[in-house]
Amino acid sequence: MSFSRGPKQPVPEVETKVWSCTNDDCAGWMRESFSFNEEPECPLCQSSMAKEVRVLPELEQ
C-alpha cells in the first residue's frame, strides 16, 4: 500500500469559541462545542477557564 504525499488542500480556518485556562503557567484550552459543563475547569490543572475566540482549522462535520 502506498500513500500519496502530493499537495494537500489547505484546511479552512474559522473563528471558533473556546475555553482557555486562566492559569498563566498552563496552556490548556478546549473548543466550546467539546465542553460538557457550562463553566468547565481546566482538564490539565483544574484552574478556572475563560471564554475567548481563536482562529482554528475547521472541523469536518
DSSP file (Angstrom, degrees, kcal/mol; ACC not computed):
  #  RESIDUE AA STRUCTURE BP1 BP2  ACC     N-H-->O    O-->H-N    N-H-->O    O-->H-N    TCO  KAPPA ALPHA  PHI   PSI    X-CA   Y-CA   Z-CA
    1    1 A M              0   0    0      0, 0.0     2,-0.3     0, 0.0     0, 0.0   0.000 360.0 360.0 360.0 134.5    0.0    0.0    0.0
    2    2 A S        -     0   0    0      0, 0.0     2,-0.4     0, 0.0     0, 0.0  -0.874 360.0-143.4-118.3 152.9    1.4    3.4   -0.9
    3    3 A F        -     0   0    0     -2,-0.3     2,-0.4     2,-0.0     0, 0.0  -0.925  19.3-123.4-115.1 137.1    0.4    6.8    0.4
    4    4 A S        -     0   0    0     -2,-0.4     0, 0.0     1,-0.1     0, 0.0  -0.619  19.3-174.1 -79.8 132.6    0.3    9.9   -1.7
    5    5 A R        +     0   0    0     -2,-0.4     3,-0.1     3,-0.0    -1,-0.1   0.032  42.9 130.7-110.2  24.4    2.5   12.8   -0.4
    6    6 A G  S    S-     0   0    0      1,-0.2     2,-0.1     0, 0.0    -2,-0.0  -0.027  73.1 -57.1 -67.6 177.8    1.1   15.1   -3.1
    7    7 A P        -     0   0    0      0, 0.0     2,-0.3     0, 0.0    -1,-0.2  -0.351  56.4-144.3 -61.9 133.8   -0.1   18.6   -2.3
    8    8 A K        -     0   0    0     -3,-0.1     3,-0.0    -2,-0.1    -3,-0.0  -0.725  21.0-106.9 -97.4 148.5   -2.9   18.6    0.3
    9    9 A Q        -     0   0    0     -2,-0.3     2,-0.1     1,-0.1    -1,-0.0  -0.565  42.8-108.6 -71.6 135.8   -5.8   21.0    0.2
   10   10 A P        -     0   0    0      0, 0.0    -1,-0.1     0, 0.0     3,-0.0  -0.383  28.5-120.3 -65.5 142.6   -5.4   23.6    2.9
   11   11 A V        -     0   0    0     -2,-0.1    48,-0.0     1,-0.1     2,-0.0  -0.725  31.2-117.4 -82.8 125.6   -7.9   23.3    5.8
   12   12 A P        -     0   0    0      0, 0.0    46,-3.1     0, 0.0     2,-0.4  -0.356  25.5-139.7 -64.0 142.8  -10.0   26.4    6.1
   13   13 A E  E     -A   57   0A   0     44,-0.3     2,-0.3    42,-0.0    42,-0.1  -0.863  22.2-177.5-106.4 139.9   -9.6   28.3    9.3
   14   14 A V  E     -A   56   0A   0     42,-2.7    42,-2.4    -2,-0.4     2,-0.3  -0.932  37.2 -94.8-133.8 154.9  -12.6   29.8   11.1
   15   15 A E  E     -A   55   0A   0     -2,-0.3     2,-0.4    40,-0.2    40,-0.2  -0.576  50.3-171.2 -68.5 128.5  -13.2   31.9   14.3
   16   16 A T  E     -A   54   0A   0     38,-3.2    38,-2.5    -2,-0.3     2,-0.4  -0.981  24.3-124.2-130.9 133.8  -14.0   29.4   17.0
   17   17 A K  E     +A   53   0A   0     -2,-0.4    15,-2.6    36,-0.2    16,-0.4  -0.630  41.5 172.6 -76.5 130.8  -15.3   29.9   20.5
   18   18 A V  E     -AB  52  31A   0     34,-3.1    34,-2.3    -2,-0.4     2,-0.5  -0.905  35.8-123.4-134.2 161.7  -13.0   28.2   23.0
   19   19 A W  E     -AB  51  30A   0     11,-3.1    11,-2.3    -2,-0.3     2,-0.4  -0.936  32.1-164.9-100.6 130.8  -12.5   27.9   26.8
   20   20 A S  E     -AB  50  29A   0     30,-3.0    30,-2.8    -2,-0.5     9,-0.2  -0.956  24.4-108.4-121.7 136.8   -8.9   28.9   27.7
   21   21 A C  E     -A   49   0A   0      7,-2.8    28,-0.2    -2,-0.4    27,-0.1  -0.350  16.7-149.4 -63.1 137.9   -7.2   28.2   31.1
   22   22 A T        +     0   0    0     26,-2.4     2,-0.6    -2,-0.0    -1,-0.1   0.550  69.8 102.2 -85.4  -8.2   -6.8   31.3   33.3
   23   23 A N    >   -     0   0    0     25,-0.3     3,-2.0     1,-0.2     5,-0.2  -0.678  66.5-149.3 -78.6 118.4   -3.6   29.9   34.8
   24   24 A D  T 3  S+     0   0    0     -2,-0.6    -1,-0.2     1,-0.3    -3,-0.0   0.731  95.9  56.0 -61.1 -23.1   -0.6   31.7   33.2
   25   25 A D  T 3  S+     0   0    0      2,-0.0     2,-0.4    -3,-0.0    -1,-0.3   0.449  99.8  72.3 -88.9  -0.1    1.6   28.6   33.6
   26   26 A C    <   -     0   0    0     -3,-2.0    16,-0.0     2,-0.1    -5,-0.0  -0.927  57.5-163.8-120.0 140.0   -0.9   26.3   31.8
   27   27 A A        +     0   0    0     -2,-0.4    -1,-0.1    -7,-0.1    -3,-0.1   0.155  43.5 141.3-103.7  17.7   -1.6   26.3   28.0
   28   28 A G        +     0   0    0     -5,-0.2    -7,-2.8    -8,-0.1     2,-0.3  -0.311  15.7 148.3 -66.9 140.8   -4.8   24.3   28.4
   29   29 A W  E     -B   20   0A   0     -9,-0.2     2,-0.3    20,-0.1    -9,-0.2  -0.967  20.7-166.9-160.2 162.4   -7.8   25.1   26.2
   30   30 A M  E     -B   19   0A   0    -11,-2.3   -11,-3.1    -2,-0.3     2,-0.1  -0.989  34.6 -96.2-152.2 151.2  -10.8   23.4   24.5
   31   31 A R  E >   -B   18   0A   0     -2,-0.3     3,-1.8   -13,-0.2     4,-0.3  -0.455  33.2-128.5 -64.7 138.2  -13.3   24.1   21.9
   32   32 A E  G >  S+     0   0    0    -15,-2.6     3,-1.5     1,-0.3   -14,-0.1   0.862 108.9  59.8 -58.0 -36.0  -16.6   25.3   23.5
   33   33 A S  G 3  S+     0   0    0    -16,-0.4    -1,-0.3     1,-0.3   -15,-0.1   0.640 102.4  53.5 -69.7 -13.0  -18.5   22.8   21.5
   34   34 A F  G <  S+     0   0    0     -3,-1.8     2,-0.4     2,-0.0    -1,-0.3   0.380  88.2 100.5 -99.5   2.8  -16.5   20.0   23.1
   35   35 A S    <   -     0   0    0     -3,-1.5    -5,-0.0    -4,-0.3    -3,-0.0  -0.730  49.9-169.6 -92.7 136.4  -17.2   21.1   26.7
   36   36 A F        +     0   0    0     -2,-0.4     2,-0.3     3,-0.0    -1,-0.1   0.634  68.1  71.5 -94.8 -17.6  -19.9   19.3   28.7
   37   37 A N  S    S-     0   0    0      1,-0.1    -2,-0.1     4,-0.1     0, 0.0  -0.721  77.2-133.2-103.2 150.4  -20.0   21.9   31.5
   38   38 A E  S    S+     0   0    0      1,-0.3    -1,-0.1    -2,-0.3    -3,-0.0   0.874 109.1  16.9 -67.1 -36.3  -21.4   25.4   31.4
   39   39 A E  S    S-     0   0    0     -3,-0.0    -1,-0.3   -20,-0.0    11,-0.0  -0.732  91.6-165.0-134.2  85.2  -18.3   26.7   33.2
   40   40 A P        -     0   0    0      0, 0.0     9,-0.8     0, 0.0     2,-0.3  -0.191  12.7-132.7 -70.7 160.5  -15.6   23.9   32.8
   41   41 A E  B     -C   48   0B   0      7,-0.2     7,-0.2     1,-0.0     6,-0.1  -0.816  41.8 -84.0-105.8 156.5  -12.4   23.7   34.8
   42   42 A C     >  -     0   0    0      5,-3.2     4,-2.0    -2,-0.3    -1,-0.0  -0.354  29.6-147.7 -61.5 127.6   -9.1   23.0   33.0
   43   43 A P  T  4 S+     0   0    0      0, 0.0    -1,-0.2     0, 0.0    -2,-0.0   0.675  96.5  48.3 -70.3 -14.8   -8.6   19.3   32.5
   44   44 A L  T  4 S+     0   0    0      3,-0.1    -2,-0.0     1,-0.0    -3,-0.0   0.861 134.4   3.3 -91.6 -40.8   -4.8   19.8   32.9
   45   45 A C  T  4 S-     0   0    0      2,-0.1     3,-0.1     3,-0.0    -3,-0.1   0.407  88.6-121.4-129.9   0.2   -4.5   21.9   36.1
   46   46 A Q     <  +     0   0    0     -4,-2.0     2,-0.1     1,-0.2     3,-0.1   0.640  63.7 140.8  65.8  16.9   -8.1   22.2   37.4
   47   47 A S        -     0   0    0      1,-0.1    -5,-3.2    -6,-0.1    -1,-0.2  -0.358  60.9 -87.7 -78.3 168.1   -8.0   26.1   37.2
   48   48 A S  B     -C   41   0B   0     -7,-0.2   -26,-2.4    -3,-0.1   -25,-0.3  -0.337  42.8-139.5 -72.2 161.6  -11.0   28.1   36.0
   49   49 A M  E     -A   21   0A   0     -9,-0.8     2,-0.3   -28,-0.2   -28,-0.2  -0.902   7.9-151.8-125.1 153.2  -11.4   28.8   32.3
   50   50 A A  E     -A   20   0A   0    -30,-2.8   -30,-3.0    -2,-0.3     2,-0.2  -0.929  23.8-109.9-124.3 147.7  -12.5   31.9   30.4
   51   51 A K  E     +A   19   0A   0     -2,-0.3     2,-0.3   -32,-0.2   -32,-0.2  -0.505  45.8 153.6 -75.5 142.7  -14.2   32.1   27.0
   52   52 A E  E     -A   18   0A   0    -34,-2.3   -34,-3.1    -2,-0.2     2,-0.4  -0.947  38.9-113.8-154.3 173.7  -12.3   33.5   24.1
   53   53 A V  E     +A   17   0A   0     -2,-0.3     2,-0.3   -36,-0.2   -36,-0.2  -0.959  31.0 178.3-118.0 132.4  -12.2   33.3   20.3
   54   54 A R  E     -A   16   0A   0    -38,-2.5   -38,-3.2    -2,-0.4     2,-0.8  -0.925  33.8-117.8-127.8 155.0   -9.4   31.7   18.3
   55   55 A V  E     +A   15   0A   0     -2,-0.3   -40,-0.2   -40,-0.2   -42,-0.0  -0.853  50.1 164.3 -93.0 113.8   -8.8   31.1   14.6
   56   56 A L  E     -A   14   0A   0    -42,-2.4   -42,-2.7    -2,-0.8     3,-0.1  -0.859  45.2 -82.3-129.2 158.7   -8.6   27.3   14.3
   57   57 A P  E     -A   13   0A   0      0, 0.0   -44,-0.3     0, 0.0     2,-0.2  -0.385  55.0-108.6 -59.3 138.6   -8.8   24.8   11.5
   58   58 A E        -     0   0    0    -46,-3.1     2,-0.3     1,-0.1   -42,-0.0  -0.487  30.6-130.7 -71.1 136.2  -12.4   24.0   10.7
   59   59 A L        -     0   0    0     -2,-0.2     2,-0.2    -3,-0.1    -1,-0.1  -0.685  20.1-115.5 -88.0 141.5  -13.5   20.5   11.8
   60   60 A E              0   0    0     -2,-0.3    -1,-0.1     1,-0.1     0, 0.0  -0.524 360.0 360.0 -71.9 141.5  -15.4   18.3    9.4
   61   61 A Q              0   0    0     -2,-0.2    -1,-0.1     0, 0.0    -2,-0.0   0.407 360.0 360.0-116.0 360.0  -18.9   17.5   10.5
